[in-house]
Amino acid sequence: MGGDYAPHVVVEGALMALRHIDSDSRLVLFGDEGEIRRVMEEHGAPSDTFDIVHTTEVITMDDHPAKAYNQKTDSSIRVGYKYLKEGKIDGFASAGATGAMLVGAMYSAETIRGVIRPAISALISTLDGGSFLLLDVGLNVDCKPDVLDQYGLIGSAYAEAVLAKANPRVALLNIGEESEKGNLTTKAAYELMADNGCYNFVGNIEANEIFTGRKADVVVCDGFVGNTILKQTEGFYELARMRGINDDYIDKLNYEFVGGTAVLGINAVVLIGHGRSSALAIQNMVRQTEKTVKSGLVNKLQDTFRNF
């Protein structure tokens, strides 16, 4: 029931996703069953297409995230997280209220032992036809050096498991390539990352290089900077579209083709989508959730920090 155009686009996107996910995957929809079935009938979908868990409440964008999560116990977000915690589902995705989704991630999935601060990540296309993982993109606007160091480890694990990149290149976003460049935080983070040895740290990277794909598979920064880059990328795509620019690469910057951002460093697979998600965005969020579940990323991260 989350998102600006729910439940219609959510059901439509879920139906679209069925054409791409594996036959052994099953989608579970949380929300008003009557509304869900009405949309299913509009699209001619059989009644047994999805498992449906009926809920009676919705957490809105205007609600206080923590209060609403605790008080609206029969909301689609709260019930979805209950199923995730109980192991009744393997991954949970929503275009609902971001704050409530993050509260649920911390309350229900909980942080992996050893992780200082979880992160929200984003996949962004590169000119060479691939993509890089950017983290954090908004969960932690101020990061200490040891948190940034851990983001390098988390990002590397994601790139190996989900993106199938061998020995992924991890870079620290900075205002220059030299190790002495940056503020006190990035300078200290550079030293920690260079000495870590648990991932392939390739040094600093400047913002004008991150979209080429030539230097890094994972780009680490604090949530303030990461969110700014993410929003600027989305804004550039919208501006190009408004100007009537047709370009294969620019089209790949459309957030709809990624679908959602993964919350990394918690004991479950959780993806958060845009509130304005279209059916295409929902489809790709579902596909990305399935891919992340089947990659075994959570187990990999748990093993990594158990030995870290």
C-alpha positions as CSV (number, residue, x, y, z in Angstrom):
1,M,0.0,0.0,0.0
2,G,3.1,2.2,-0.1
3,G,3.9,4.8,-2.7
4,D,2.2,7.7,-4.4
5,Y,0.2,5.5,-6.8
6,A,-0.5,2.4,-4.7
7,P,-2.0,-0.1,-4.9
8,H,-2.5,0.0,-8.7
9,V,1.1,0.4,-9.8
10,V,2.4,-1.9,-7.1
11,V,0.1,-4.8,-8.3
12,E,0.9,-3.9,-11.9
13,G,4.6,-3.9,-11.3
14,A,4.4,-7.2,-9.4
15,L,2.5,-8.8,-12.4
16,M,5.2,-7.5,-14.7
17,A,7.9,-9.0,-12.5
18,L,6.4,-12.4,-12.8
19,R,7.7,-12.6,-16.4
20,H,11.3,-12.2,-15.2
21,I,11.7,-13.9,-11.8
22,D,12.5,-17.6,-11.4
23,S,9.7,-20.1,-11.3
24,D,10.6,-21.1,-7.7
25,S,10.1,-17.6,-6.5
26,R,6.7,-16.6,-5.0
27,L,5.5,-13.0,-4.5
28,V,3.6,-12.0,-1.4
29,L,1.6,-8.8,-1.4
30,F,0.8,-7.0,1.9
31,G,-2.2,-4.7,1.9
32,D,-5.9,-4.2,1.4
33,E,-6.9,-7.5,-0.1
34,G,-10.1,-6.1,-1.7
35,E,-8.2,-3.4,-3.4
36,I,-5.4,-5.8,-4.5
37,R,-7.9,-8.2,-6.0
38,R,-9.7,-5.4,-7.8
39,V,-6.6,-4.4,-9.6
40,M,-5.7,-8.0,-10.3
41,E,-9.1,-8.4,-12.0
42,E,-8.5,-5.3,-14.1
43,H,-5.4,-7.0,-15.4
44,G,-7.0,-10.4,-15.8
45,A,-4.8,-12.1,-13.3
46,P,-5.9,-15.4,-11.7
47,S,-6.8,-15.2,-8.0
48,D,-3.9,-17.5,-7.1
49,T,-1.2,-15.4,-8.8
50,F,0.1,-14.0,-5.5
51,D,-0.1,-14.8,-1.8
52,I,-2.0,-11.9,-0.2
53,V,-1.7,-10.9,3.4
54,H,-4.6,-8.6,4.3
55,T,-3.7,-5.4,6.3
56,T,-6.0,-2.6,7.4
57,E,-3.6,0.3,8.0
58,V,-1.2,2.5,5.9
59,I,1.8,4.5,7.1
60,T,1.7,7.7,5.2
61,M,4.6,10.0,4.2
62,D,3.2,12.6,6.8
63,D,3.3,10.1,9.7
64,H,6.2,10.2,12.2
65,P,8.2,7.1,11.2
66,A,8.9,5.6,14.6
67,K,5.5,6.4,16.1
68,A,3.6,5.2,13.1
69,Y,5.6,2.0,12.9
70,N,4.9,1.3,16.6
71,Q,1.2,2.4,16.6
72,K,0.0,1.1,13.2
73,T,0.6,-2.5,13.9
74,D,-1.6,-3.7,11.1
75,S,0.1,-1.6,8.4
76,S,1.5,-3.3,5.3
77,I,5.1,-2.2,6.3
78,R,4.8,-3.4,9.9
79,V,3.2,-6.8,9.0
80,G,5.7,-7.2,6.1
81,Y,8.6,-6.9,8.6
82,K,6.9,-9.3,10.9
83,Y,6.8,-11.9,8.2
84,L,10.4,-11.2,7.3
85,K,11.5,-11.6,11.0
86,E,9.6,-14.8,11.3
87,G,11.2,-16.2,8.1
88,K,7.9,-16.4,6.2
89,I,9.4,-14.3,3.4
90,D,13.0,-14.1,2.3
91,G,13.1,-10.4,1.2
92,F,11.0,-7.4,1.7
93,A,10.6,-4.4,-0.7
94,S,8.4,-1.3,-0.5
95,A,7.9,2.1,-2.1
96,G,6.2,3.2,1.2
97,A,7.4,5.7,3.7
98,T,11.2,5.6,3.7
99,G,11.5,6.6,7.4
100,A,9.1,3.8,8.5
101,M,11.0,1.3,6.3
102,L,14.3,2.2,7.9
103,V,12.8,2.0,11.4
104,G,11.5,-1.5,10.5
105,A,14.8,-2.5,9.2
106,M,16.5,-1.6,12.5
107,Y,13.8,-3.0,14.7
108,S,13.0,-6.3,12.9
109,A,16.0,-7.2,10.8
110,E,18.6,-5.7,13.2
111,T,22.2,-4.8,12.4
112,I,24.6,-7.6,11.7
113,R,26.9,-8.2,14.6
114,G,30.1,-6.2,14.1
115,V,28.6,-3.6,11.8
116,I,28.8,-0.1,13.3
117,R,26.2,1.5,11.1
118,P,24.2,0.0,8.2
119,A,24.0,1.9,4.9
120,I,21.7,2.6,2.1
121,S,23.2,1.9,-1.3
122,A,22.5,2.8,-4.9
123,L,23.5,1.2,-8.2
124,I,24.4,3.7,-10.8
125,S,25.1,3.0,-14.5
126,T,28.6,3.7,-15.9
127,L,29.7,4.6,-19.4
128,D,31.4,1.2,-20.0
129,G,28.0,-0.6,-19.8
130,G,28.4,-1.7,-16.2
131,S,27.4,0.0,-12.9
132,F,29.0,1.0,-9.6
133,L,27.7,0.8,-6.0
134,L,27.5,4.0,-4.1
135,L,27.2,4.0,-0.3
136,D,26.0,5.6,1.8
137,V,23.2,7.6,0.0
138,G,21.3,9.0,2.9
139,L,21.1,6.9,6.1
140,N,24.2,8.4,7.8
141,V,24.9,12.0,6.9
142,D,27.9,12.2,9.2
143,C,30.3,9.2,9.2
144,K,33.3,8.5,11.2
145,P,36.4,7.1,9.5
146,D,35.9,3.6,10.8
147,V,32.3,3.6,9.4
148,L,33.6,4.5,6.0
149,D,36.1,1.8,6.2
150,Q,33.4,-0.7,7.0
151,Y,31.4,0.6,4.0
152,G,34.3,-0.5,1.8
153,L,34.0,-4.0,3.2
154,I,30.2,-4.1,2.9
155,G,30.3,-2.7,-0.6
156,S,32.9,-5.1,-1.7
157,A,30.9,-8.0,-0.4
158,Y,27.8,-6.8,-2.3
159,A,29.8,-6.3,-5.5
160,E,31.1,-9.9,-5.3
161,A,27.8,-11.5,-4.4
162,V,25.2,-9.6,-6.3
163,L,27.2,-8.0,-9.2
164,A,29.4,-11.1,-9.6
165,K,32.6,-8.9,-9.7
166,A,35.8,-10.7,-8.8
167,N,38.1,-8.7,-6.5
168,P,35.9,-5.5,-6.8
169,R,37.7,-2.1,-6.8
170,V,36.7,0.0,-3.8
171,A,37.4,3.8,-3.9
172,L,36.8,6.6,-1.4
173,L,35.1,9.7,-2.9
174,N,37.2,12.8,-2.3
175,I,38.2,16.1,-3.8
176,G,41.5,14.8,-5.2
177,E,43.3,11.5,-5.9
178,E,46.2,12.2,-3.6
179,S,46.1,10.5,-0.2
180,E,46.6,13.8,1.6
181,K,43.6,15.5,0.1
182,G,40.2,16.0,1.8
183,N,39.0,16.8,5.3
184,L,40.0,15.2,8.5
185,T,37.4,12.4,8.1
186,T,38.4,11.4,4.6
187,K,42.1,11.6,5.4
188,A,41.7,9.3,8.4
189,A,39.4,7.0,6.4
190,Y,41.9,6.7,3.6
191,E,44.6,5.4,6.1
192,L,42.1,2.8,7.5
193,M,41.0,1.7,4.1
194,A,44.5,1.4,2.8
195,D,45.6,-0.7,5.7
196,N,42.5,-2.9,5.9
197,G,43.6,-5.7,3.6
198,C,40.2,-7.3,3.5
199,Y,39.1,-5.6,0.2
200,N,40.7,-4.1,-2.9
201,F,41.1,-0.5,-2.0
202,V,42.2,1.6,-5.0
203,G,42.5,5.0,-3.3
204,N,40.6,8.2,-3.7
205,I,38.3,8.9,-6.6
206,E,36.9,12.3,-7.8
207,A,33.3,12.9,-8.7
208,N,34.1,13.4,-12.4
209,E,35.5,9.8,-12.6
210,I,32.7,7.8,-10.9
211,F,30.5,7.5,-14.0
212,T,33.2,6.2,-16.3
213,G,33.6,2.8,-14.6
214,R,37.3,2.8,-15.3
215,K,38.5,3.0,-11.7
216,A,36.0,1.7,-9.2
217,D,33.1,-0.8,-8.7
218,V,32.3,0.5,-5.3
219,V,32.4,4.2,-4.2
220,V,32.3,5.0,-0.5
221,C,31.2,8.3,1.0
222,D,29.0,9.7,3.8
223,G,25.2,9.8,3.4
224,F,25.1,13.6,2.8
225,V,27.4,13.5,-0.1
226,G,26.0,10.2,-1.5
227,N,22.4,11.5,-1.4
228,T,23.5,14.7,-3.1
229,I,25.1,12.7,-5.9
230,L,22.1,10.4,-6.2
231,K,19.6,13.3,-6.5
232,Q,21.9,15.1,-8.9
233,T,22.0,12.1,-11.1
234,E,18.2,11.7,-11.1
235,G,17.9,15.5,-11.8
236,F,20.3,15.3,-14.7
237,Y,18.3,12.5,-16.2
238,E,15.0,14.4,-15.8
239,L,16.7,17.5,-17.3
240,A,17.9,15.6,-20.3
241,R,14.5,14.1,-20.9
242,M,12.9,17.6,-20.7
243,R,15.4,18.8,-23.3
244,G,14.5,15.9,-25.6
245,I,17.9,14.4,-25.5
246,N,17.9,10.7,-26.7
247,D,21.0,8.8,-25.5
248,D,21.3,5.2,-24.5
249,Y,23.6,5.9,-21.5
250,I,21.5,8.7,-20.1
251,D,18.4,6.5,-20.4
252,K,20.1,4.1,-18.0
253,L,20.3,6.8,-15.3
254,N,16.5,6.5,-15.0
255,Y,15.9,5.3,-11.4
256,E,13.1,3.0,-12.7
257,F,15.6,0.6,-14.2
258,V,17.1,0.0,-10.8
259,G,13.9,0.1,-8.8
260,G,15.1,0.5,-5.3
261,T,18.0,1.0,-2.9
262,A,19.3,-1.8,-0.7
263,V,19.7,-1.5,3.0
264,L,23.1,-3.1,3.7
265,G,24.5,-4.3,7.0
266,I,21.3,-5.8,8.4
267,N,20.3,-9.4,8.9
268,A,17.8,-9.5,6.0
269,V,17.2,-8.4,2.4
270,V,15.4,-5.1,2.4
271,L,14.9,-2.7,-0.6
272,I,13.3,0.7,-0.5
273,G,11.8,2.3,-3.6
274,H,10.9,5.8,-4.6
275,G,7.5,7.1,-3.3
276,R,6.7,8.0,-6.9
277,S,7.6,4.6,-8.2
278,S,6.0,3.5,-11.5
279,A,5.0,-0.1,-12.4
280,L,8.4,-0.4,-14.1
281,A,10.2,0.7,-11.0
282,I,8.2,-1.8,-8.9
283,Q,9.0,-4.6,-11.4
284,N,12.7,-3.9,-11.2
285,M,12.6,-3.5,-7.4
286,V,11.1,-7.0,-7.1
287,R,13.7,-8.4,-9.5
288,Q,16.6,-6.7,-7.6
289,T,15.1,-8.1,-4.3
290,E,15.0,-11.7,-5.7
291,K,18.6,-11.3,-7.1
292,T,19.9,-10.1,-3.8
293,V,18.2,-12.9,-1.9
294,K,19.5,-15.6,-4.2
295,S,23.0,-14.1,-4.1
296,G,23.4,-15.1,-0.4
297,L,24.6,-11.6,0.4
298,V,23.3,-11.6,4.0
299,N,25.1,-14.8,4.9
300,K,28.3,-13.5,3.2
301,L,28.2,-10.3,5.2
302,Q,27.5,-12.2,8.4
303,D,30.5,-14.4,7.7
304,T,32.6,-11.5,6.8
305,F,32.0,-9.6,10.0
306,R,32.3,-12.7,12.1
307,N,35.9,-12.9,11.0
308,F,36.6,-9.2,10.7
